Amino acid sequence: MTKADIVNEISKSTGIEKVIVQKTVEAFMDSMKHSMVKGNNVYLRGFGSFIIKKRAKKTARNISKNTTIIIPEHFIPAFKPAKTFVSQVKKAVKK
């Protein structure tokens, strides 16, 4: 499902114009991005949490050049689904 599909689905179910729904969806996504860039997690009860994970410093190898490189510690965004959401998906996918 793409962002356009989400906008179409919301527009059909609510009767709101697609242009307004698209602006709302994009504003929601921008708000989430800005919050996470500032270092805050985003919690959506019943859906899941968008969290910031810390990746530790590690040593990696470039096999083709046979060299070792150091990957510094860094942070990445991650999604952790809510338990109710996971159970709904498990039940739906089994069918």
C-alpha positions as CSV (number, residue, x, y, z in Angstrom):
1,M,0.0,0.0,0.0
2,T,1.4,3.4,-1.0
3,K,0.8,6.9,0.4
4,A,-1.6,7.5,-2.5
5,D,-3.5,4.3,-1.7
6,I,-3.8,5.5,1.9
7,V,-5.1,8.9,0.8
8,N,-7.7,7.3,-1.5
9,E,-8.9,4.9,1.2
10,I,-9.3,7.7,3.8
11,S,-11.0,9.9,1.3
12,K,-13.5,7.1,0.3
13,S,-14.3,6.2,3.9
14,T,-14.7,9.8,5.2
15,G,-16.0,11.7,2.2
16,I,-13.2,14.3,2.6
17,E,-11.6,15.6,-0.5
18,K,-8.3,13.9,-1.5
19,V,-6.4,17.1,-1.5
20,I,-7.3,17.8,2.1
21,V,-6.6,14.2,3.1
22,Q,-3.2,14.3,1.4
23,K,-2.2,17.5,3.2
24,T,-3.3,16.0,6.5
25,V,-1.3,12.7,5.9
26,E,1.8,14.6,4.8
27,A,1.5,16.9,7.9
28,F,1.2,13.9,10.1
29,M,4.3,12.3,8.6
30,D,6.3,15.5,8.8
31,S,5.3,15.9,12.5
32,M,6.5,12.4,13.2
33,K,9.8,12.9,11.3
34,H,10.5,16.2,13.1
35,S,9.8,14.6,16.5
36,M,12.1,11.7,15.8
37,V,14.9,13.9,14.4
38,K,14.7,15.8,17.8
39,G,15.3,12.5,19.5
40,N,11.7,11.8,20.7
41,N,9.9,8.5,20.2
42,V,6.3,8.5,18.8
43,Y,3.7,6.3,20.5
44,L,0.4,5.4,18.7
45,R,-1.7,3.4,21.2
46,G,-3.1,0.2,19.6
47,F,-0.8,0.6,16.5
48,G,2.8,0.7,17.6
49,S,5.8,2.8,18.5
50,F,8.3,4.6,16.3
51,I,11.4,4.5,18.3
52,I,15.1,5.5,17.9
53,K,17.5,2.6,18.3
54,K,21.2,3.1,19.1
55,R,23.6,0.9,17.1
56,A,26.9,0.3,18.9
57,K,30.3,0.9,17.3
58,K,31.5,-2.2,15.5
59,T,34.3,-3.5,13.3
60,A,33.4,-4.6,9.8
61,R,35.4,-6.1,6.9
62,N,35.6,-5.2,3.3
63,I,36.1,-8.7,1.8
64,S,37.2,-7.6,-1.7
65,K,40.0,-5.3,-0.4
66,N,40.7,-7.5,2.7
67,T,40.6,-4.4,5.0
68,T,38.9,-3.7,8.3
69,I,36.8,-0.6,8.9
70,I,35.2,0.9,12.0
71,I,31.5,1.7,11.8
72,P,30.8,4.4,14.5
73,E,27.9,4.3,16.9
74,H,24.8,5.7,15.3
75,F,21.0,6.0,15.7
76,I,18.3,4.6,13.4
77,P,14.5,4.8,13.3
78,A,12.6,1.6,14.0
79,F,9.0,0.5,14.4
80,K,7.7,-1.7,17.1
81,P,4.1,-2.9,16.6
82,A,1.6,-3.1,19.4
83,K,0.8,-6.6,20.7
84,T,-2.9,-6.2,19.6
85,F,-1.7,-5.2,16.1
86,V,0.6,-8.1,15.8
87,S,-2.1,-10.6,16.9
88,Q,-4.6,-9.1,14.4
89,V,-2.0,-9.5,11.6
90,K,-1.2,-13.1,12.6
91,K,-4.9,-14.1,12.5
92,A,-5.5,-12.4,9.2
93,V,-2.5,-13.8,7.4
94,K,-3.3,-17.4,8.5
95,K,-6.5,-17.4,6.4
